[in-house]
Amino acid sequence: MQADQGPAASTLAGANAAAVNHRLAEGKVLERPSSERDAIDCVMKEIAAHGLMEIGFLDSGRNSGGDFGRLAAITETLASYSGTVASIYAVNAVFGGTCLALLGNAAQKARFLPDIKAGKCQVAFAHTEPEAGSDAAAIKTAAIRVPGGFRLNGEKIFTTGAASADYIFVVARNEAIEIKGRQVSVFMVKRNAEGLTIERLQKMSANLHASCRVVIQDVYLPEDMVLGGLEGMDGAGSGLRVLGTLERFVVAASNVGLARAATDRAIEFAKARHQFGKPIAAFQSIQHKLVEMRTLVRSMSLMVAHASDLLESGADATEQVCMAKYYCAEQLQHVVACGMRVLGGRAYFEPEDMERYYREAPLALYAGGTVEIQKHLIARCMGLPAV
């Protein structure tokens, strides 16, 4: 399906994402789920039904025109309701689905993409390791060639969605001595594969979509489960760089959504809360906090929009995407902290939304690469000397 073009498509995508939020809130899907898998299935069903998986990246791995604006609008809107929902979308549509669209061969795309886009097949993406975080090239998970396929050994950490996924996309170093020059490949591993152990890790928030430790012990995979097949294994490096850019971009957009939600909640509360015979929104100190929050949200949104425009143009947007991710992550912390102060003691207690925003916000500092790594990449774009 060809994606719609231009700003109108982004507006429509945002409206469709808002409809998803309404349906999930109406059904209280995230409040008392019967199981993690059932809740995520319900989220993905609504996401697919409202057309949020119909983006060019999930067909060809390429921008079909307007995809970056649509991705930003969708992720921002979903994040304004729940970081969990935004995470479920990003992992399945961007990290997993787009990974397959970028790196898979025709047979793999035909076999798996329809179910991923329909929300029937959940995926996860496993790259980070205990000793390979910011230094992504230091991964130790290895694939060794054996008759008919490969055997994988290694350990991944912070793999979000692994506990509920049907397949986990595992980045591994290819150590097949007869295939020279092929250093890193991506393998599709079934969640219930023999030798695979998945351990949920408790987080500050979004535990419904669990982040996990994945231990891979002598897991056998047939040749058709390496993305691109034996002939296309060389393409993983360039594809992973594209995914890295997309991850930073959608994280920045989700930061805007969360910051906007915190600001809207603070304004709503300040207008309704009365002290000393008047709404607290009438006090200058509160007004200044609210103005500061709204201004930061606007600047964050403009940073993401600029990055989107550069990506759409086909220009090298590395610097702007990294700037947007770094700036939005930092400013989100300030916006939510201001919101906590506006609400006072209520913000410290459940089920107040601001309490959840305060727990969700810190992930922005790490997802898609730390703030420090973004600054490092920006410095390289500026031509500053490397260490």
N, C-alpha and C positions, 0 to 999 in steps of 0.2 A: 504493500500500500504506500502510495506516495504521500509524504507528509505535506500538510498545508504550508503555505509560504508566509513569511513576514510577521509583523507585529500582531495581526489578527489571529494567527495560529497560536501565538504565545498566550494571548488573552483567552482563547477558547480552551487551550490546555490548562491554564490556571483555573478556569471555571469548572472544567471536568474534574480536576483534582479537588476542588472545593466540594463538588458533589460526592466524591469518594469520602472526604472527611465527614460530611453530613450523614452519609449512610452508616459509616463505622460508629459515629457517635450515637446515632439513633438506635443501632443494634447493640450498643455497649460491648462491642467486640473485644476491646482491650481490657475491660474491667474484670470480668470473671470468665476467662477462657477455660473450656473443658480440657484443652491441651494446647501446648505450644504449636504443634503442627496444625490443629484445627483452626486456631486463630489466624495463623499466617496464611493458610489456605483461603480463609474468608477475605483477608486483606487483599491477597493477590487476585482473587475472583473479582472484587470490586474494581481494582486497578485495571485489570484486563477489560472488564465490561465497559468501562468508561473511556477506553481507547488510549490509555496512558502508555501502553507497550507498543503502540503503532508509531514508532520513530525509525528514521532511516538507518540509524546505527544497528538496530536489531534485524535489519534485512540484509544489509551489505557491509556493515562496519564503516560506512561512509555517511557524511552529512548529506541529507537529501534536500536541504534548503530550509533553514529556520529551525533545525533540530536543537541548536544550542540555546536559543531563546525558549523553546518549548521545554527543554530539560530544566532550565533555570526556573521557569514558571511553575512547573510541576513539583520540583523538589522544594522550592520555597513554600508553596502552598501546603504540601503535605507536612513539612516540618513545623508550620505554624500551628498545626493540630497536635502532632506527636512526632518526636524524634524516632520512635520505634517504627512508625509507618514510613517515614522518609528513609530509614535504614533498609527496611524490607524492599522498598522500591529500588533504591540505589544498588543494592547487592544483586538483585535479580535482573534488573534492566541494564545497569551500567557495567558492573564488575563481572558478572557472569554472562548474561546474554550477549553483551557487546564483545566480550572476550571471544565467545564462540563465533560470532559474526565476523570478527576480524581475522581470527586464526584458523577457524575450522575449514575443512574442505567441503565440497558440494554435498557429499553423502552425509557428513556429520551435521551440516546445517539442515538438510532435509529431514533428518532423523530426530533432531532435538529442538530446533528453534520453534516450530509450531507450538509445541507443548509449553515451552518457556514463555512465549508471547501470550498464550492463553491462560497463563497462571496455573497450569496443571503440573508443571515440573519446577521444583525449587532448586536453586543452585547456591553455592558459596564459592568464595575465592580465597585460596590459601597461598600467601606469599611470605608474610613476615615470619621470622623464626626467633627463637630465644636469643641468638647471637647475630641476627641479621635483621635489624629494624631500619634505621636511617641508612645504613650501609647495605642496601638491598642486594648488591652484587656478592655479598658474603654468604649467600645461602649454601647450606650443606646437604640439603635433601637431594638424593641422587637417584637416577634411573639407570639401571644396568641392563644391557641387552641380553635377552635369553631367547631360546627358540620360541618363535611365535609371538613375542611381545617384549615386555620389560618387567623388571622387579624394582619397586620403589622402597627406599628406606630414608627416614628422616623424621623431623618434628616441626610442626607449625604452631604458631600461637596467635591469639587474637583473631581467629578465623570466624567472622560473624556469619551466623546462619548455618554453620556446619551441623549442628545438632538436629536440624529439621530438614536439611537439604536432601534431595534425591541424589545429586552429584556434587562433588567438590572439585573445583578446578585447582590442581596442585602444580605450582611452579617448581620444577626440579632441574638440577644440573644433569645434563646428559653425559654419561661417562662411557658410552658405547665406543670402544676403541676403534671399531671399524667404521664409525661415522665421524670422520674428522671435521673439526670446525663447528660442530653443533653443540654449543655449550649449555643453553637453557631451552627447555621445552615446557609446554603446559599439557598436563594429563587430566583426563576426566575419570575420577574415582568414585565408585558407588559408595554411599554412606555406610552400607552394611557389608562392605568388602572384607574378606578374611584378612586379618592382620591390621585393620584400622581401628584405633581406639580414639574416642571423642570424649573430652571432659569439659563440661560447662564451667566458665569462669564468672564469678559474681562481679557485677559492675555497679557503679553508682546509679545507673538508670538503664532503661531499655533492655531489661533482662528477658523479656518475652522473646526477643530476637537475640538469642544467646551468642556471645563471643566465646570461642572454645580453644582449648589445646587439642591438637590433632597429632597423634603419634602413629607413624607409618612404619610397620615392621614387615618387611618382605612381602609387600602387597604385589600380586601379579596383575598385570594389565595387558590385554591383547593389543596388537599393533594399531587397531582402528580406534583406540581410545587416547591416542596422542593427537592433539589438535593439529590439523594439517596433514596428518598421516606421515609416513616416513619421508615423503617427498617435500612436505611443507614445514618440517620442523625448524628450518633455519629462520623462519619469519617471526618467531616469538619475541625476540628482542625489540623490534620496532613496534610490534603490536602492544607490548607491555608499556612502552613509553607513551603511546596514545592513551592507554587506560589510565596511566598516572596523571596525565593532563585532565582527563575527564573526571577523575576522582577529586582532584583539587577544585575543579570548577563546581561540581555538584555540592561539595562540602561548603564552599563559600556561599552558594545559593541557599542551602539549608540554614546557614547561620543568619542570613537575612530574614528568613521565615520565622525563626525562633525569636530574633530580636524584635521583629514587628509584633509578634504575639505578646511578648513581655511588655512592650510599650502600650499596646492597646489595652491590656489588662490594667496597667498602672493608671492610665487615663480614666478608664471606666471606674476604677475604685476611687480615685481622687474626686471625681464628680459626685459619687454616691455617699462617701464617708463624710460625716459632719462632726466637727469639734469646735468648741467655743462659739456655737451658734451659726456656723457657716460651713459649706463644703471645704475640705482641705485644699481643693483645687484653687480656692481663692487666695491662698497664701503664696506669697512671692517665692519663697524657698521651694515649695512643691512645684510651682509653675516652671521655675528654672530647671528643675530635674526633668520634668516632662518635655520641655523644649529641647534639652540636651539629648534625651533619648530619641526623640523624633528626628532630630538633625543627624544623629549618628546612623539611624536606620536608612535615612535618605542617602547619605554618603556611601554606606555599604552597598545599597541597591545600585547606585551609579557605578561603583567599581565592578560589580558583577556584569552590569549591562555593557560596560566598555570591553571587558574580557570577552563577552559573548559576541560583540560586533567584530572584534579582531579574529576570533575563531571562525566566524561565518565568512570573513573575507579570504580565509585561507592563508593569512600571514602568520608568521611565527609569533604566537601569543604567550610564549613561556613566561616572559617577564610579567605581563599583565595578569595572567592567571595566578601566578605565585603571589603577586601583590594583593590580588583580591582575596586569596585564601588567607594570607597572613593578616591583612588589615581586618577582614570580617571576623576572624577568630578572636583577635585581640579586642575589638570593639564590642563584640557580643558579651564578653565578660563584664565590661563596664556597664552596658545597657541593663543586663540582668541584675547587677549589683544595685544600680539606681532603682530598679523596680522593687527590689527587696526593701529598700529604705522607704519608698513611697507607701508600701503596704504595711510597714512596721512589723510588729510581732506576728501578725497573721501569716506573713509570708514564710514563717519558719515551720508551719504546721501543715500536715496533710488534712484535707484533700485540696488545699489551695494550689492553683495552677503555677503560681510563681515559685513555689517550693520545688516543683518538678522542673521548671525552667532552669532553676539554679543548679540542679543536679545534672541536667542535660548539657548545659553550656560548656563545661570543661573539655568534653570530647573534641570540640572544635580545635583545640590547641594541638591535637595529636593526629586526628584522622586526616588522611591524605598527605601525611608528612608533617613533622613538627614546624612550629613557627621559625625555629632556628634554621631548619633545612630550607624553608622558603626563602629566607634572607640569604642563605648561601647561594641558592640558584639565581636569585635576583642579582647578586654581586657578580656572578659569572656573566650574566647578560649585560651588565654594565661595563664589562671589560676589566674589572678589578683583578689584580693578580691572585692566582690560586696559591694555597698554602703549600 
